[in-house]
Amino acid sequence: MRDDLERDHQQLLEFLYACPVGLVQFDSAGEILMINPYAMKHLLPMAGTRDPANLFAMLEGCAPELRNLFDDYGKERGTVCDGHRIAVDIGAVRKGKDPKVLACTLVKLGADRAMATFTEITVQVAQERRLKQTETWFGSLISGVNDYAVLSLTPEGIIDGVNAAFARQTGRRIEDVAGQALDAILNTDTASGTLSLSDQLRLAERDGWYLDESWQQRRTGERYWCQRLFAVRPAGERGACGGYFVVLRDVARDESDTSDLRRMLLCDHLTGAANRTHFLQAFEREQRRWRQDRQPLSLILLDVDHFKAVNDTYGHPTGDVVLKQLTQVCSAMLRPADLFARLGGEEFAVLLPNTPLDEAARIADRLRQSVEAMVVTADAGPLRITASFGCVTASDACSSVEGLIGLGDTQLYAAKHAGRNRVYTRAALPAAA
């Protein structure tokens, strides 16, 4: 009998070590009771200075929402989340590779025992992202679509090619639109919050594509609901913009619009800021563009001061409200081409194309003042917070994504050590640093 138990124990250990899935057993507070090598390989590098013996603490920088999901699950047993995605390596050196993504499943096994599994799904996510960018657009071409038109634009937004479907959809003659600026042909309702066409083209250049929908007007004055896909037309040199394609779809309006697709692909689920993966992709595009045309490119990193004390004193739900309100306040102050992203936990970033360092510092200080003026409603009374900021700009000495993020972190923590609630730029550090 003893031999059988020892053999079973040995086989269990072999299974845990050889299993191509991360396995973690933990208690209700997140303290790890058992972890296999696959999980250690992927999770320990994410811990940084946080407690590697606590699953939630270890993942706080990449997936702070897991603690909330677990605590909010009301049943003693059951699946808390299944396949929840965690973007891992923002700014890490993975040249030619997509950012690593893990899928996490949490299961409660009892009042004080739970299991987590982790698998790497980087390739799957990259494939899904590329498919979803086209699937929603082209999937309905065979049903419910009256017609679709294609325009070709120069890098300056001038129409240099139109297909026959454009004339049928809009009532405009091809010869009348060739050579015209796009905003002279299409209309956008900026009063209702729709971005201008030039801003939409700029976002397409930044992200590779942009999807939008709004009312359009035919030459006769008749209105129709139009979905628009802006896509970059690549030039010969990698990363260069050779112009744009614009695809117009005349569709019946329904309650599900393209904003759902954009949120799913690009946004952090809690705050609505850009997610880590989208931020990294946009940053890499802007960095390639900086190498090509040398327009200034700056980055702001910001971190909420004493955020752990907010969570400990007021609770995680109030902490979530702080992060959401901060996102709303900061996003409202930025230009359409700027990108406000949540990197993890209480850390955020602002990507500022065509922005020199001195202007980035002024933007950061305006954001700092707005965060300081925020009043968050909490059960224990009004809550005020501050944030610290670090600003950097691309240069010949430091232009890589990982280098700029690392340098931005240096400025951010210099601001923290100097007393918090302030902005530091590279020039603000002592020369020896």
TORROVEX-842234 format. One line per 4 residues: number of its first residue (from 1); for each residue x, y, z of C-alpha. Coordinates in steps of 0.05 Angstrom, whole numbers, plus 5000, padded with zeros to 4 digits. Each point is the difference from the previous one (the first is absolute). Layout:
NUM> X:Y:Z ~ ... .
***
This chain:
1> 5000:5000:5000 ~ 5057:5048:5018 ~ 5035:4984:4934 ~ 4936:5016:4962 .
5> 4993:5067:5035 ~ 5073:5018:4986 ~ 4991:4980:4927 ~ 4937:5042:4994 .
9> 5035:5058:5033 ~ 5059:4994:4952 ~ 4953:4997:4940 ~ 4964:5062:5025 .
13> 5065:5038:5006 ~ 5021:4978:4930 ~ 4933:5024:4973 ~ 5006:5068:5034 .
17> 5071:5009:4974 ~ 4985:4977:4929 ~ 4932:5032:4993 ~ 5001:5052:4943 .
21> 4951:5043:5039 ~ 5014:5044:5060 ~ 4966:4974:5063 ~ 4994:5040:5065 .
25> 4962:4981:5063 ~ 4988:5058:5048 ~ 4956:5022:5058 ~ 4946:5053:5002 .
29> 5052:5054:5014 ~ 5042:4981:4940 ~ 5055:4965:5040 ~ 5030:4946:4956 .
33> 4997:4929:5027 ~ 5028:4964:4939 ~ 5028:5022:4933 ~ 5029:4960:4942 .
37> 5062:5019:4958 ~ 4960:5025:4940 ~ 4963:5049:5043 ~ 5064:5022:5035 .
41> 5033:5012:4932 ~ 4946:5047:4977 ~ 4977:5033:5065 ~ 5063:5013:5040 .
45> 5029:5050:4949 ~ 4935:5039:5007 ~ 5006:5007:5076 ~ 5056:5052:4999 .
49> 5006:5027:5071 ~ 4931:4973:5020 ~ 4989:4939:5045 ~ 5015:4938:4957 .
53> 4964:4956:5052 ~ 4933:5034:4986 ~ 4966:4989:4933 ~ 4960:5064:5000 .
57> 5060:5042:5022 ~ 5044:4968:4947 ~ 4950:5018:4945 ~ 4982:5069:5026 .
61> 5041:5035:4946 ~ 4970:4962:4941 ~ 4932:4976:5023 ~ 4976:5038:5062 .
65> 4928:4982:4983 ~ 5010:4926:5019 ~ 4996:5017:5075 ~ 4935:5037:4989 .
69> 4970:4944:4958 ~ 5018:4949:5054 ~ 4975:5042:5058 ~ 4935:5017:4965 .
73> 4983:4927:4983 ~ 4944:4984:5048 ~ 5001:4924:4998 ~ 5043:4954:5043 .
77> 5016:4956:4940 ~ 5001:5012:4926 ~ 5037:5033:4942 ~ 5017:5073:5014 .
81> 5027:5014:4930 ~ 5016:4957:4940 ~ 5056:5018:4952 ~ 5008:5071:5026 .
85> 5055:5033:4959 ~ 5062:5033:5030 ~ 5047:5041:4956 ~ 5068:4990:5032 .
89> 5062:5032:4971 ~ 4988:5074:4986 ~ 5066:5028:4975 ~ 5037:4935:5006 .
93> 5051:4981:4947 ~ 4963:4953:4953 ~ 5025:5024:4932 ~ 4956:4976:4944 .
97> 4951:4967:5048 ~ 4931:5017:5025 ~ 4991:5019:5073 ~ 4992:4939:5045 .
101> 4930:4985:5023 ~ 4979:4949:5053 ~ 4930:4970:5009 ~ 4980:4992:5073 .
105> 4944:4957:5029 ~ 4983:5007:5074 ~ 4958:4947:5036 ~ 4977:5000:5072 .
109> 5007:4931:5030 ~ 4973:5018:5069 ~ 4996:5054:5052 ~ 5075:5010:5004 .
113> 5029:4962:4941 ~ 5003:5017:4927 ~ 5037:4981:4936 ~ 5027:5042:4944 .
117> 5024:4976:4932 ~ 5043:5040:4951 ~ 5015:4986:4927 ~ 5037:5043:4949 .
121> 4954:5021:4942 ~ 5044:5053:4967 ~ 4994:4971:4929 ~ 4926:4988:5007 .
125> 4986:5071:5023 ~ 5041:5030:4943 ~ 4962:4959:4950 ~ 4933:5018:5031 .
129> 5017:5074:5000 ~ 5017:5000:4926 ~ 4938:4960:4983 ~ 4953:5043:5042 .
133> 5025:5062:4966 ~ 4971:4974:4935 ~ 4948:4949:5021 ~ 4948:5050:5026 .
137> 5012:5045:4941 ~ 4996:4949:4944 ~ 4956:4948:5033 ~ 4936:5037:4986 .
141> 5016:5018:4927 ~ 4958:4940:4978 ~ 4938:5021:5039 ~ 4968:5066:5021 .
145> 5048:5044:4960 ~ 4974:5040:4941 ~ 5067:5017:4970 ~ 5072:5016:5019 .
149> 5047:5051:4971 ~ 5075:5006:5000 ~ 5042:5063:4997 ~ 5075:5006:4995 .
153> 5034:5060:5033 ~ 5068:5031:4996 ~ 5039:5009:5066 ~ 4972:5071:5001 .
157> 4927:4975:4998 ~ 4987:5017:4926 ~ 4957:4950:4961 ~ 5040:4968:4945 .
161> 4955:4940:4984 ~ 4926:4983:5005 ~ 4961:4937:4981 ~ 4933:5000:4964 .
165> 4962:4980:5063 ~ 5017:5067:5031 ~ 4960:5036:4946 ~ 4941:4953:5011 .
169> 5002:5008:5076 ~ 5009:5076:5004 ~ 4972:5024:4933 ~ 5065:5037:4986 .
173> 5037:4992:4934 ~ 5069:4969:5002 ~ 5030:5057:4959 ~ 4972:5051:5050 .
177> 5034:4971:5061 ~ 5069:4980:4973 ~ 5051:5050:5025 ~ 4955:5025:5056 .
181> 5016:4999:5074 ~ 4963:4946:5037 ~ 4966:5049:5048 ~ 4971:5037:4940 .
185> 4963:4936:4979 ~ 4981:4966:5065 ~ 4966:5032:5059 ~ 5009:4986:5074 .
189> 4958:5024:5058 ~ 5055:5026:5046 ~ 4948:5034:5044 ~ 4975:4931:5022 .
193> 5070:4978:5019 ~ 5021:4968:4934 ~ 5073:5014:4984 ~ 5018:5042:4940 .
197> 5022:4962:4938 ~ 5071:5025:5007 ~ 5002:4973:5072 ~ 4972:4934:4976 .
201> 5054:4995:4947 ~ 5052:5016:5053 ~ 4975:4945:5045 ~ 5001:4951:4941 .
205> 5072:5019:4988 ~ 5016:4989:5074 ~ 4963:4934:5008 ~ 5000:4972:4929 .
209> 4925:5006:4994 ~ 4940:5039:5027 ~ 4927:4981:5000 ~ 4943:5049:5008 .
213> 4927:5010:4981 ~ 4953:5059:4995 ~ 4948:5032:4956 ~ 5022:5018:4929 .
217> 4963:5040:4947 ~ 4990:4982:4927 ~ 5005:5053:4946 ~ 4923:5003:5001 .
221> 5000:5019:5074 ~ 4975:4931:5023 ~ 5033:4976:5064 ~ 5026:4929:5008 .
225> 5038:4963:5055 ~ 5071:4989:4978 ~ 5055:4958:5030 ~ 5071:5021:4981 .
229> 5065:4962:5004 ~ 5064:5041:4993 ~ 5061:4958:4985 ~ 5072:5020:4988 .
233> 5027:4987:4930 ~ 5071:4979:5013 ~ 5059:5028:4961 ~ 5060:4960:4981 .
237> 5039:5016:5063 ~ 4977:4961:5062 ~ 4956:5043:5045 ~ 4992:5057:4949 .
241> 4931:5026:4981 ~ 4989:5003:4925 ~ 4929:5024:5007 ~ 4933:4971:5021 .
245> 4942:4957:4978 ~ 4930:5020:5023 ~ 4944:4948:4994 ~ 4929:5026:5008 .
249> 4941:4954:5016 ~ 4928:5019:4993 ~ 4966:4959:5055 ~ 4936:4997:5040 .
253> 5013:5031:5068 ~ 4994:4955:5061 ~ 5016:5003:5074 ~ 5068:4966:4994 .
257> 5051:5047:4970 ~ 5074:5001:4987 ~ 5015:5031:5068 ~ 4989:4930:5030 .
261> 5054:4972:4954 ~ 5049:5056:5017 ~ 4989:4991:5075 ~ 5011:4925:4995 .
265> 5065:5007:4961 ~ 5031:5062:5029 ~ 4974:5018:5070 ~ 5014:4981:5072 .
269> 4938:4967:5027 ~ 4997:5040:5065 ~ 5018:5072:4981 ~ 4987:5004:4925 .
273> 5072:5024:4989 ~ 5040:4967:4945 ~ 5024:4931:5022 ~ 5072:4978:5006 .
277> 5001:4962:4935 ~ 4971:5058:4959 ~ 5048:5049:5034 ~ 5061:4958:4982 .
281> 4978:4992:4928 ~ 4986:5075:4992 ~ 5066:5017:5034 ~ 5039:4955:4952 .
285> 4967:5032:4939 ~ 5015:5070:5026 ~ 5071:4980:5015 ~ 5010:4975:4929 .
289> 4970:5064:4974 ~ 5047:5041:5044 ~ 5060:4964:4969 ~ 4973:5016:4931 .
293> 4979:5073:5005 ~ 5031:5023:5066 ~ 4937:5036:5024 ~ 5005:5005:5077 .
297> 4970:4942:5039 ~ 4990:5005:5075 ~ 4973:4955:5055 ~ 4970:5015:5068 .
301> 4996:4947:5054 ~ 4956:5014:5061 ~ 4986:4962:5063 ~ 4948:5014:5054 .
305> 5033:5020:5065 ~ 4988:4955:5061 ~ 4950:4958:4962 ~ 5010:4940:5045 .
309> 4977:5043:5058 ~ 4937:5018:4961 ~ 4984:4926:4990 ~ 5016:4982:5072 .
313> 4960:5057:5030 ~ 4941:5007:4953 ~ 4998:4932:4967 ~ 5015:4976:4929 .
317> 4932:5022:4972 ~ 5018:5072:5018 ~ 5069:4990:4971 ~ 4966:4979:4935 .
321> 4959:5064:5001 ~ 5064:5040:5008 ~ 5031:4968:4939 ~ 4938:5009:4957 .
325> 4992:5073:5020 ~ 5073:5014:4988 ~ 4994:4970:4931 ~ 4940:5044:4984 .
329> 5034:5063:5024 ~ 5066:4988:4964 ~ 4970:4975:4935 ~ 4956:5061:4994 .
333> 5061:5045:5001 ~ 5039:4965:4944 ~ 4999:5008:4925 ~ 4968:4947:4955 .
337> 5068:4976:4976 ~ 5026:4991:5071 ~ 4991:4932:5032 ~ 4983:4992:5074 .
341> 5012:4928:5024 ~ 4998:4959:5064 ~ 5063:4959:5006 ~ 4979:4963:5064 .
345> 4977:5014:5070 ~ 5003:5075:5012 ~ 5051:5014:4946 ~ 4980:5036:4936 .
349> 5035:5027:4938 ~ 4988:5055:4949 ~ 5030:4994:4931 ~ 5010:5068:4968 .
353> 5017:5000:4925 ~ 5029:5064:4970 ~ 5013:5027:5070 ~ 5068:5026:5025 .
357> 5021:4989:5072 ~ 4984:5070:5025 ~ 4929:4996:4974 ~ 4992:4929:5029 .
361> 5022:5028:5068 ~ 4947:5055:4995 ~ 4947:4948:4982 ~ 5022:4957:5059 .
365> 4994:5058:5048 ~ 4930:5016:4976 ~ 4981:4927:5011 ~ 5033:5002:5069 .
369> 4959:5061:5020 ~ 4936:4969:4975 ~ 5012:4935:5038 ~ 5016:5040:5063 .
373> 4933:5038:4992 ~ 4960:4935:4994 ~ 4950:4984:5055 ~ 4981:4927:5005 .
377> 4937:4982:5037 ~ 5011:4943:5050 ~ 4959:4970:5056 ~ 5049:5029:5051 .
381> 4995:5069:4970 ~ 5031:5040:4943 ~ 5067:4974:4977 ~ 5056:5039:4966 .
385> 5060:4971:4966 ~ 5064:5022:4966 ~ 5044:4968:4947 ~ 5074:5003:4981 .
389> 5023:5009:4928 ~ 5062:4984:4959 ~ 5012:5028:4930 ~ 5049:4978:4947 .
393> 5009:5011:4925 ~ 5032:4958:4946 ~ 5072:5017:4982 ~ 5059:4967:4966 .
397> 5025:4979:5069 ~ 4934:4968:5019 ~ 4946:4985:4949 ~ 4979:4927:5010 .
401> 4932:4984:5031 ~ 5031:4963:5058 ~ 5053:5054:5010 ~ 4950:5057:5001 .
405> 4955:4963:5049 ~ 5059:4985:5045 ~ 5023:5072:4998 ~ 4929:5024:5013 .
409> 4997:4954:5061 ~ 5065:5031:5025 ~ 4969:5070:4996 ~ 4935:4976:5032 .
413> 5035:4970:5060 ~ 5045:5060:5007 ~ 4936:5041:5006 ~ 4975:4951:5053 .
417> 5064:5005:5040 ~ 5000:5076:4996 ~ 4933:5003:5036 ~ 4947:4978:4949 .
421> 4947:5042:4965 ~ 5051:5029:4951 ~ 5027:4993:4930 ~ 5071:4978:4984 .
425> 5033:5001:4932 ~ 5068:4975:4981 ~ 5029:5069:5008 ~ 4973:5003:5071 .
429> 5045:4944:5024 ~ 5071:5011:5026 ~ 5052:4992:4945 ~ 5029:4939:5033 .
433> 4933:4964:4993 .
***
